[in-house]
Amino acid sequence: MSRDQTVTDTETAHVTSRTPGTVVLLHGLGVGTWMMSLLAQRLRNEGYQVENWGYGSLWQSLEQLIPEFESRFEELQRRLPPESPLNIVCHSMGAVITRAVLSNVTLPNLHRVVMLSPPHHGSHFASRVGPYLKWLTSLVDELSDREDSLVNRLPNSLPPDLQLGIIAAEWDYVLTDLTTHLEREVDHISVPSRHTGLVLRRSAASQILHFLEYGKFHRSPCPFCETPDSPEKHGGS
């Protein structure tokens, strides 16, 4: 039996015996909880309790949203049994909100965090269109890649023992790969996808589940992760 087969069998046995925890989902800008519903179902199928949280991204700013989610996470922490792990999976602006919250709020149950296409150092696309959309929402401009943008002024004081994994979209038209990185990440991987469609990809869901279980992403051999689940490269989001 090969070493790779041994590792696979061990991981499969561990998945069967684990006690699933709670996963909070946070969507990105301009969508709602419906965008995360497929991922939510995939996580529930693996035994996780899922909290799919939404927020209005019009007529608000990050400075308004962050205190709201600090309160929501503190309330969730109070409801969780001490032994129940808490995980967070967040997309795009949801990752920025998560990063800001974790800089200010202590969550003893926090286990692992997976961020999808996070604009940690801002978005070049937001820099171009943000000034024209301030009448509708200030959030786009706050996510720009200017040095003085709100996202670039956020603190980096994340919990010292945080296990953070980041998944970038290989065909992202909103972000560069460099802006998705964060100094505190323990693993980073790119998945063939566009920015928004990343939350719908089965291969991304597989990577999320693997990180939540083991604190690392799949590496080759991983036939399932390498199998395209849609002709997205030729169109789609």
C-alpha positions as a Markdown table, in Angstrom:
| # | Residue | x | y | z |
|---|---|---|---|---|
| 1 | Met | 0.0 | 0.0 | 0.0 |
| 2 | Ser | 1.4 | 3.4 | -1.0 |
| 3 | Arg | 1.9 | 6.2 | 1.5 |
| 4 | Asp | -0.7 | 8.3 | -0.3 |
| 5 | Gln | -3.3 | 5.6 | 0.1 |
| 6 | Thr | -2.4 | 5.2 | 3.8 |
| 7 | Val | -3.0 | 8.9 | 4.3 |
| 8 | Thr | -6.2 | 8.8 | 2.4 |
| 9 | Asp | -7.5 | 5.9 | 4.5 |
| 10 | Thr | -6.5 | 7.6 | 7.7 |
| 11 | Glu | -8.2 | 10.8 | 6.8 |
| 12 | Thr | -11.4 | 9.0 | 5.7 |
| 13 | Ala | -11.5 | 7.2 | 9.1 |
| 14 | His | -11.0 | 10.5 | 10.9 |
| 15 | Val | -13.9 | 12.2 | 9.0 |
| 16 | Thr | -16.2 | 9.3 | 10.0 |
| 17 | Ser | -15.3 | 9.7 | 13.7 |
| 18 | Arg | -15.3 | 13.4 | 14.1 |
| 19 | Thr | -17.9 | 15.5 | 15.9 |
| 20 | Pro | -19.0 | 18.3 | 13.5 |
| 21 | Gly | -19.2 | 21.8 | 14.8 |
| 22 | Thr | -20.9 | 25.0 | 13.7 |
| 23 | Val | -20.0 | 26.9 | 10.5 |
| 24 | Val | -20.9 | 30.6 | 10.0 |
| 25 | Leu | -21.2 | 31.6 | 6.4 |
| 26 | Leu | -20.7 | 35.3 | 5.3 |
| 27 | His | -21.4 | 36.3 | 1.7 |
| 28 | Gly | -19.8 | 39.1 | -0.3 |
| 29 | Leu | -20.9 | 42.5 | -1.6 |
| 30 | Gly | -24.1 | 42.9 | -3.6 |
| 31 | Val | -25.6 | 39.5 | -2.9 |
| 32 | Gly | -27.5 | 37.7 | -0.1 |
| 33 | Thr | -27.7 | 34.5 | 1.8 |
| 34 | Trp | -29.0 | 32.8 | -1.3 |
| 35 | Met | -25.5 | 33.0 | -2.8 |
| 36 | Met | -24.2 | 30.7 | 0.0 |
| 37 | Ser | -27.1 | 28.3 | 0.1 |
| 38 | Leu | -25.5 | 25.6 | -2.1 |
| 39 | Leu | -22.3 | 25.7 | 0.0 |
| 40 | Ala | -24.5 | 25.7 | 3.2 |
| 41 | Gln | -26.2 | 22.5 | 2.0 |
| 42 | Arg | -22.9 | 20.8 | 1.2 |
| 43 | Leu | -21.6 | 21.6 | 4.7 |
| 44 | Arg | -24.9 | 20.3 | 6.3 |
| 45 | Asn | -24.5 | 17.1 | 4.3 |
| 46 | Glu | -21.2 | 16.5 | 6.1 |
| 47 | Gly | -22.9 | 17.0 | 9.5 |
| 48 | Tyr | -22.0 | 20.7 | 10.2 |
| 49 | Gln | -24.5 | 23.0 | 11.8 |
| 50 | Val | -24.7 | 26.0 | 9.5 |
| 51 | Glu | -25.5 | 29.7 | 10.3 |
| 52 | Asn | -25.9 | 31.4 | 6.9 |
| 53 | Trp | -25.7 | 35.1 | 7.9 |
| 54 | Gly | -26.8 | 38.0 | 5.6 |
| 55 | Tyr | -26.5 | 41.7 | 5.6 |
| 56 | Gly | -27.6 | 44.6 | 3.5 |
| 57 | Ser | -24.8 | 46.0 | 1.4 |
| 58 | Leu | -26.5 | 49.2 | 0.3 |
| 59 | Trp | -26.7 | 52.4 | 2.3 |
| 60 | Gln | -24.2 | 51.0 | 4.8 |
| 61 | Ser | -20.5 | 51.2 | 5.4 |
| 62 | Leu | -18.0 | 48.7 | 6.9 |
| 63 | Glu | -17.8 | 50.9 | 10.0 |
| 64 | Gln | -21.6 | 50.2 | 10.5 |
| 65 | Leu | -21.4 | 46.5 | 9.6 |
| 66 | Ile | -18.5 | 45.6 | 11.8 |
| 67 | Pro | -20.1 | 46.4 | 15.2 |
| 68 | Glu | -23.3 | 44.5 | 14.1 |
| 69 | Phe | -21.3 | 41.4 | 13.4 |
| 70 | Glu | -19.2 | 41.7 | 16.6 |
| 71 | Ser | -22.5 | 41.5 | 18.5 |
| 72 | Arg | -23.7 | 38.5 | 16.4 |
| 73 | Phe | -20.6 | 36.5 | 16.9 |
| 74 | Glu | -20.6 | 37.3 | 20.7 |
| 75 | Glu | -24.2 | 36.1 | 20.9 |
| 76 | Leu | -23.4 | 32.9 | 19.0 |
| 77 | Gln | -20.4 | 32.3 | 21.3 |
| 78 | Arg | -22.6 | 32.5 | 24.3 |
| 79 | Arg | -25.0 | 29.9 | 22.9 |
| 80 | Leu | -22.4 | 27.3 | 21.9 |
| 81 | Pro | -21.4 | 24.5 | 24.3 |
| 82 | Pro | -17.7 | 24.9 | 25.4 |
| 83 | Glu | -16.7 | 21.8 | 23.4 |
| 84 | Ser | -18.4 | 22.7 | 20.2 |
| 85 | Pro | -16.0 | 24.1 | 17.5 |
| 86 | Leu | -16.9 | 27.2 | 15.7 |
| 87 | Asn | -15.7 | 27.7 | 12.1 |
| 88 | Ile | -16.2 | 30.6 | 9.7 |
| 89 | Val | -16.3 | 30.5 | 5.9 |
| 90 | Cys | -16.5 | 33.9 | 4.2 |
| 91 | His | -16.4 | 35.3 | 0.7 |
| 92 | Ser | -14.9 | 38.5 | -0.5 |
| 93 | Met | -16.2 | 41.4 | 1.6 |
| 94 | Gly | -17.5 | 38.8 | 4.2 |
| 95 | Ala | -13.8 | 38.0 | 4.7 |
| 96 | Val | -13.0 | 41.7 | 5.4 |
| 97 | Ile | -15.9 | 41.8 | 8.0 |
| 98 | Thr | -14.6 | 38.6 | 9.6 |
| 99 | Arg | -11.0 | 39.9 | 9.8 |
| 100 | Ala | -12.2 | 43.1 | 11.5 |
| 101 | Val | -14.4 | 41.2 | 13.9 |
| 102 | Leu | -11.7 | 38.8 | 14.9 |
| 103 | Ser | -9.4 | 41.7 | 15.6 |
| 104 | Asn | -11.8 | 43.0 | 18.3 |
| 105 | Val | -13.8 | 40.0 | 19.6 |
| 106 | Thr | -12.6 | 36.9 | 21.5 |
| 107 | Leu | -14.2 | 33.7 | 20.4 |
| 108 | Pro | -13.0 | 30.8 | 22.6 |
| 109 | Asn | -14.7 | 28.2 | 20.4 |
| 110 | Leu | -13.1 | 29.5 | 17.2 |
| 111 | His | -11.5 | 26.6 | 15.4 |
| 112 | Arg | -10.7 | 27.4 | 11.8 |
| 113 | Val | -11.5 | 30.1 | 9.2 |
| 114 | Val | -11.6 | 29.7 | 5.4 |
| 115 | Met | -11.7 | 32.9 | 3.3 |
| 116 | Leu | -12.7 | 32.8 | -0.4 |
| 117 | Ser | -11.3 | 35.6 | -2.6 |
| 118 | Pro | -10.6 | 38.0 | 0.2 |
| 119 | Pro | -9.6 | 41.5 | -0.8 |
| 120 | His | -7.2 | 41.9 | 2.1 |
| 121 | His | -5.1 | 44.6 | 0.3 |
| 122 | Gly | -8.0 | 46.0 | -1.7 |
| 123 | Ser | -9.4 | 45.6 | -5.2 |
| 124 | His | -8.2 | 47.4 | -8.3 |
| 125 | Phe | -11.8 | 47.0 | -9.7 |
| 126 | Ala | -13.2 | 48.8 | -6.6 |
| 127 | Ser | -10.7 | 51.6 | -7.1 |
| 128 | Arg | -12.0 | 52.2 | -10.6 |
| 129 | Val | -15.7 | 52.0 | -9.9 |
| 130 | Gly | -16.0 | 52.9 | -6.2 |
| 131 | Pro | -16.0 | 56.7 | -6.6 |
| 132 | Tyr | -18.9 | 56.5 | -9.1 |
| 133 | Leu | -21.0 | 54.4 | -6.7 |
| 134 | Lys | -20.8 | 56.4 | -3.5 |
| 135 | Trp | -24.3 | 57.7 | -4.1 |
| 136 | Leu | -25.5 | 54.1 | -3.8 |
| 137 | Thr | -23.0 | 52.5 | -1.3 |
| 138 | Ser | -19.6 | 53.5 | 0.2 |
| 139 | Leu | -18.6 | 49.9 | 0.5 |
| 140 | Val | -17.1 | 49.5 | -2.9 |
| 141 | Asp | -14.8 | 52.5 | -2.4 |
| 142 | Glu | -13.9 | 51.2 | 1.1 |
| 143 | Leu | -12.6 | 48.0 | -0.6 |
| 144 | Ser | -10.3 | 49.8 | -3.1 |
| 145 | Asp | -6.6 | 49.1 | -3.3 |
| 146 | Arg | -5.6 | 52.7 | -2.4 |
| 147 | Glu | -3.2 | 52.8 | 0.6 |
| 148 | Asp | -5.7 | 55.0 | 2.6 |
| 149 | Ser | -8.8 | 52.8 | 1.9 |
| 150 | Leu | -10.6 | 51.4 | 4.9 |
| 151 | Val | -9.6 | 47.8 | 4.1 |
| 152 | Asn | -5.9 | 48.8 | 4.0 |
| 153 | Arg | -6.3 | 50.5 | 7.4 |
| 154 | Leu | -7.7 | 47.5 | 9.2 |
| 155 | Pro | -5.6 | 46.1 | 12.0 |
| 156 | Asn | -3.9 | 42.7 | 11.6 |
| 157 | Ser | -4.2 | 41.7 | 15.2 |
| 158 | Leu | -5.9 | 38.3 | 14.6 |
| 159 | Pro | -5.9 | 35.6 | 17.3 |
| 160 | Pro | -2.4 | 34.2 | 17.6 |
| 161 | Asp | -3.6 | 30.6 | 17.3 |
| 162 | Leu | -6.0 | 31.1 | 14.4 |
| 163 | Gln | -5.8 | 28.5 | 11.7 |
| 164 | Leu | -6.6 | 30.5 | 8.6 |
| 165 | Gly | -6.9 | 29.1 | 5.1 |
| 166 | Ile | -7.4 | 31.2 | 1.9 |
| 167 | Ile | -8.8 | 30.1 | -1.4 |
| 168 | Ala | -8.2 | 32.4 | -4.4 |
| 169 | Ala | -10.1 | 32.3 | -7.7 |
| 170 | Glu | -7.8 | 31.5 | -10.6 |
| 171 | Trp | -9.7 | 33.7 | -13.1 |
| 172 | Asp | -10.6 | 36.5 | -10.7 |
| 173 | Tyr | -11.4 | 39.7 | -12.5 |
| 174 | Val | -11.9 | 41.7 | -9.3 |
| 175 | Leu | -8.7 | 40.8 | -7.4 |
| 176 | Thr | -5.1 | 39.9 | -8.0 |
| 177 | Asp | -3.8 | 36.8 | -6.3 |
| 178 | Leu | -1.4 | 38.9 | -4.2 |
| 179 | Thr | -4.2 | 40.9 | -2.6 |
| 180 | Thr | -5.8 | 37.7 | -1.3 |
| 181 | His | -2.8 | 36.8 | 0.9 |
| 182 | Leu | -2.6 | 37.6 | 4.6 |
| 183 | Glu | 0.5 | 37.2 | 6.8 |
| 184 | Arg | -1.3 | 35.0 | 9.2 |
| 185 | Glu | -2.5 | 32.4 | 6.7 |
| 186 | Val | -1.4 | 28.8 | 7.3 |
| 187 | Asp | -2.4 | 27.6 | 3.8 |
| 188 | His | -3.3 | 29.3 | 0.5 |
| 189 | Ile | -4.6 | 27.7 | -2.7 |
| 190 | Ser | -6.1 | 28.7 | -6.1 |
| 191 | Val | -9.2 | 27.0 | -7.6 |
| 192 | Pro | -10.2 | 27.4 | -11.3 |
| 193 | Ser | -13.1 | 29.8 | -10.9 |
| 194 | Arg | -14.2 | 33.4 | -11.3 |
| 195 | His | -14.6 | 35.7 | -8.3 |
| 196 | Thr | -18.3 | 35.3 | -7.5 |
| 197 | Gly | -18.6 | 31.7 | -8.8 |
| 198 | Leu | -16.1 | 30.4 | -6.3 |
| 199 | Val | -18.7 | 29.8 | -3.6 |
| 200 | Leu | -20.6 | 27.6 | -6.1 |
| 201 | Arg | -17.7 | 25.3 | -7.1 |
| 202 | Arg | -17.8 | 21.8 | -5.9 |
| 203 | Ser | -14.0 | 21.7 | -5.9 |
| 204 | Ala | -13.9 | 24.8 | -3.6 |
| 205 | Ala | -16.4 | 23.1 | -1.3 |
| 206 | Ser | -14.1 | 20.1 | -1.1 |
| 207 | Gln | -11.2 | 22.2 | -0.2 |
| 208 | Ile | -13.2 | 24.0 | 2.4 |
| 209 | Leu | -14.3 | 20.7 | 4.0 |
| 210 | His | -10.7 | 19.4 | 3.9 |
| 211 | Phe | -9.3 | 22.5 | 5.7 |
| 212 | Leu | -12.1 | 22.5 | 8.3 |
| 213 | Glu | -11.1 | 19.0 | 9.1 |
| 214 | Tyr | -7.3 | 19.0 | 8.8 |
| 215 | Gly | -6.2 | 22.6 | 8.8 |
| 216 | Lys | -4.7 | 22.3 | 5.4 |
| 217 | Phe | -5.9 | 22.1 | 1.8 |
| 218 | His | -5.8 | 19.1 | -0.6 |
| 219 | Arg | -2.6 | 18.7 | -2.5 |
| 220 | Ser | -2.0 | 16.3 | -5.4 |
| 221 | Pro | -3.1 | 13.6 | -5.7 |
| 222 | Cys | -6.6 | 14.9 | -5.5 |
| 223 | Pro | -8.6 | 13.7 | -8.5 |
| 224 | Phe | -11.9 | 15.1 | -7.2 |
| 225 | Cys | -10.5 | 18.6 | -6.8 |
| 226 | Glu | -8.9 | 18.6 | -10.2 |
| 227 | Thr | -12.1 | 17.6 | -12.0 |
| 228 | Pro | -13.9 | 20.6 | -13.6 |
| 229 | Asp | -17.5 | 20.8 | -12.4 |
| 230 | Ser | -18.6 | 23.3 | -15.1 |
| 231 | Pro | -17.3 | 24.8 | -18.3 |
| 232 | Glu | -16.7 | 28.0 | -16.4 |
| 233 | Lys | -13.5 | 28.9 | -18.1 |
| 234 | His | -15.4 | 29.6 | -21.2 |
| 235 | Gly | -18.1 | 31.7 | -19.5 |
| 236 | Gly | -19.9 | 32.1 | -16.2 |
| 237 | Ser | -19.1 | 33.9 | -13.0 |
